[in-house]
Amino acid sequence: MKNLHPIIALCLYFCTSFAIACSCSRPSLPEKVNLSSNIFIVETYQIETIEKADKESYSGGIRHAKFKVLDTLKGSSSEALFISSAEEPVCCICQSQVQNNTKYLVFNNGGDRITLSHCGFTKPLLNSPDAAETIRALVQAHKPTEIFTGIYIRDKLLFLNDDGTKTKVLELEREDFYAEMSRITFEGIRLKNSKLLVVNLNDEQTLSIEEAAHIKETLTKE
């Protein structure tokens, strides 16, 4: 860094350090359910900044969001009072900013504060209409997993099993480990709504252009 401007070098140093510190594990949804005592869905309605951000000291500040509980999926939500997050997230740190009038899927192990960060389990609910049903199934049923092998078409959330069946795959949290179309082997759970929940991806092989085109053509004709 000796040829860089001192300020640029300092920024690179901090960003690199924070990026390393921000490396987080990505447990599966069943693992998150097992690790959390309380799981519930909330909607925020009021934001309050309790500490202003200070970029010079790499402080993102603190904001609190009050919320109303829409659904309790596991345990209790009685202790939780607000979601805490950075007021203005700092570059390269695992900070997130809680938003008003937004639904969140909360994973909590007690206490009045729910901390929102990129590495935390709590996330915006977004468009996940199956979230409540899926988590209830994981909490109540404790269904055993099965091994599935076949073709996965990501844009359709469709799994073509080698036994000839077609099944919708549930992706509450989209990860980048799937190609748009690939042959996969995964450990999964069958839900009551007939969809498959991916627990662990065991193997993935991206299809060739020719193979993918053939499958798309076959599906179009059906």
Stockholm file with secondary structure:
# STOCKHOLM 1.0

chainA/1-222         MKNLHPIIALCLYFCTSFAIACSCSRPSLPEKVNLSSNIFIVETYQIETIEKADKESYSGGIRHAKFKVLDTLKGSSSEALFISSAEEPVCCICQSQVQNNTKYLVFNNGGDRITLSHCGFTKPLLNSPDAAETIRALVQAHKPTEIFTGIYIRDKLLFLNDDGTKTKVLELEREDFYAEMSRITFEGIRLKNSKLLVVNLNDEQTLSIEEAAHIKETLTKE
#=GR chainA/1-222 SS CTTSCHHHHHHHHHHHHHHHHTCCCCCCHHHHHHHCSEEEEEEEEEEEEEECCBGGGTBCCEEEEEEEEEEEEESCCSSCCEEEECSSCCTTSSBCCCCTTCEEEEEECSSSEEECBTTSSCEECCSCTTHHHHHHHHHHTCCCCEEEEEEEEGGGTEEEETTSCEEEEECSSCCTTSCSEEEEEEEEEECTTSCEEEEEEEEEEECCHHHHHHHHHHHHHC
#=GC SS_cons         CTTSCHHHHHHHHHHHHHHHHTCCCCCCHHHHHHHCSEEEEEEEEEEEEEECCBGGGTBCCEEEEEEEEEEEEESCCSSCCEEEECSSCCTTSSBCCCCTTCEEEEEECSSSEEECBTTSSCEECCSCTTHHHHHHHHHHTCCCCEEEEEEEEGGGTEEEETTSCEEEEECSSCCTTSCSEEEEEEEEEECTTSCEEEEEEEEEEECCHHHHHHHHHHHHHC
//
